[in-house]
Amino acid sequence: MRYGEVAHFSHRQHRLRLEHHDTPFRCDGCREVGIGARFRCPHPGCDHDLHRQCALPLSQPPPPLRHPFYPRCAFAFLPRAPGPPRYCNACGRGVAGYVYHCRACGFDLHPCCAALPPALDAGGGVRLHLHPDSRAGAACHRCGHRGRSWSYRSHCGSFSLHVACVADMLVESWHGVGRHKGACGGGLVVPGGGGCSRPAPAIRGAAKSIHAGRGGGYAPWGRKKGKVKRCCEIAGFAGQVVISAVLGDPTALIAGAIGSLIAL
């Protein structure tokens, strides 16, 4: 087997090759969107893409997954959710494909959510830590609320971003990504667009925050303009890093690409 290639149960006719593209795709495993690294079928006429996290279970059944947030749970990998509609405990999104499911407690995790890094480097000495309970600490930089889902929070407590809010921004901005799949070499298929569009659509509202109030006011993280500007700059890049992690590729390269897509 060549380096960077896998034989996966979801696509037995061909091996999947690890590729990198800065265009979004919809994973054929978990049915969620992604960007950056993916395992893709290189054969013409095939359009099969998997997040790296979704390609890791090469055979069924893989060993149970253990997560530090749920030490008593053993998450079994399932190609589809059991029973009635289910929702990921990390991002709150519905489960439409691959899932890690704990039969004892009923918890569910998307593969990419289960693999979210416990910490992210947001630059400027700012480090973000993943928390399962967002009711404590700062309100979400995007929605201004607490307690919605897992969140990434700065060590100083001044920045917090829900994983669920990131998922919402992606759904709103990239609606239709991969809905009509074709042989696009990892590109974006635009419904009704007659083919592939290389530039990814902007992530609308990703740079907005509760800092900007009505009538030019600012949120209560300090009323000095310089301090607010600095905080917003840090939050802007921190948001890029979190977005890239939720998309399944938490690398500096992809974080930079995400930054160029953000709409103010």
N, C-alpha and C positions, 0 to 999 in steps of 0.2 A: 504493500500500500504506500502510495506517495505521501510525503509530508504535506499536511494541509488538506488531505482528502479523507472522507469517512464513508463507510457503508452504513446507511441508516434505514431502519425498518419502515420509515414513512415513504421511502422512495427506493424500493429494492432494485429497480431496473438499472439505475446508474449510481455511481458514487457522487457525493456532493463535495464541492471544492470550496475552501475558505477564500473569500474574496472581500475586498474593501471598496465601498462606493459611498459617495457623499450625498446620495439621493435616498429618500425614504422608500420603504417596502412594507408589505404586510406579510408577516410570518405565516407559513402554511401549517405551523404546529400550534401555536397558542392563539393565532388570529389577531394579534396585536401588532401595532406598527413598530418599526425599528429603523435604524440608520447606521451606517458604518459597516463594521464587520458582519458577515453573514456566511452561512454555508449554502451554496447555490449549485444547482445542476448546470453544468457547462454545456450540455448537449442542446443543439438547435431544436426548437419546438417545445422544449421543456421550460417550465417557469416555476421551479420549486425553490423556495427560500426558507431558511430557518435561522432564527437567532442562534448565536453560539450556545446560549443557555438551553435552548430547546433541542439542539443537536447532541447534547451531552449524553442523554439516555440512548445509547446505541442499540440496545436490545431490551426486550421486555421479559420480566420486570426488573428494573434496576434496583439497587439497594435503597432502602428508605432514606429520605433526607431528614437531617436534624437541623433545626434552626435555633440560634441562641435566644430568640424572643419567646420561643415555645419549647422549653427544655423537656417537657413531658410528652411532647408529640412526636410521632413517627409519620412523616409525610410520604405517602406512596405516590409514585408517578402514575398518572392516568392519562390516556390519550384523549379522553373527553370527560367532562364533569358528570358525576353520578346524580341521578334523581332530578329534582326540580331545579329551576334556575339558581345558580350559585354566584357568589361574589368574592373577589380576592380580598383578603383581610388586610393587605398592604395598601392597595390603591383604590379599593372600592368599586373597581370596574367589574362587569360581568365576566364570567368564565365561558369562553366559546370554543376552547380547544384544549391543548395540553394544560395540565394542572397538577400541582402537588396537593394531595388531599389527606387530611388526618381523619381516619374513620372513627377514632375514639371521640374527638371533640367537634368534628365537622368543620375545622378551619381549612381554608383554601388559599393557595398562593400561585400566582402566575410564575412560570419559570424565571423570567427576568426579575420579578419582584423578590423571589426567593434568593436571588443572587445579588441583590443590591449591596454594594460595599458598605461596611459598617462606618467608614469614614471617607471623606473626600477632601482633597486639597483645593481650596478655592483661590489660592494665591494671596499675596499681600499678608502672609502670616495668618490667614483665616482658614480654619479647618472645620468642616461640617461633619456632624455625627448623626447617625440614623437613630431615631427614637420611635418605639412602638406606641407610646402614649403622648399625643400632642396636646393634651389638656393643660400641661404645665409649660412654663417658659413663655417665650414671646409668641404673639399671635402670628399666623401665617402672613408672610410678606405679600402674598397674592390676594387672599380673600379676607384677611383681617380677623379670622375666627380660629378657634382652638378645637381640638378633639375630633377632627374629621377622619384622619387616617394616620399612617406612619408619616413622619416628617424628618427632614434634614435640618439640624439646628446648629448654629455656630457655637463654639465653646464659650464665647462671651455672652451668649443669650440674646443678642440683638437681632439675629436673623433666623427665620424659620420658614420653611416651605413645605407644604403638604405634598406628598407623592400623588394624592388624588387631584390636587390642583394642576399639577404638571400633566396628568393624564387628561384632564378636561381641556387644557389648552391645546394638546395635541389632537384630540378628537375634533375640536372646533376648527382648528386650522388645517388639518390634513384629512378632512372628511372625504372619503372616496378613494384614499390611497390603496392601490392594489385591488379595488373592488372588481375591476375588469382586467384581469391579469393577461399579459401577453409576453412575447419574447423580447424583452427590453433590456437585457443585459444588466439587470439590477436597477433600471431606471424607474421613474414614476409614471404610472399609467393614469392619465387624466380621463375620467368618464366623459365620453362624447368628444374627446379632444383629438381623436384620430391617431393615436400613437403615444410615444414617450415624450415626456418633458423633462429635460435634464435638471433645470434649476428646481430646487425644492421650494414649495410655497412657504411664505413667512409664517412664523409662529405668532399669531396675533395676540397682543396683550401680554406677551411674556415679560416685557420690561416694565409694565405697569405695576404699581405697588400702592400700599396704603399710605405711603409717604405723601403722595400728592393729594391734597385735600381740596375742597371746593373753595373758590375765591382766592386760590394761590396759597392757601395755608399748608401746613405740614403736619404729619403725624407726630405723636408725642415721643420721639426718640431724640429730643434735643431741638430747640428752636433756632439755633444758630445755622445760618444758611450753609456755611462751610462744612459744618459737621454733617448736616443732612446730605449734602452733595457727596461727601466721602462715603457715607453709609450707603447711598444709592449706587455708587460706583461698585462698591464691594458686593452689594446685593445683586447687581446686574450680572457680574461674572459668576457669582455663586449660583444664580439661577441657571446659567448656561451649563455649569458642571452637573447640577442635579438633573436637568433635562436630558443630557447625554447619558447619564447613568440609568434613568428610567427607560430610555430608548434601547438599552442593552449594550452600550459601548462607552463606558466611563473613561475615555482617554482624552488627553489634552488636545490631540488632533481633532477629534470629533467635537470637543467643546468649542474649539475655535470655529469650526464649520457651523455649529449651531448658533454661535454668536452672530455670524454674518446673515443668518436667516431671521433673526428676531426683529419684529416690527415694533417700533416705539408707539 
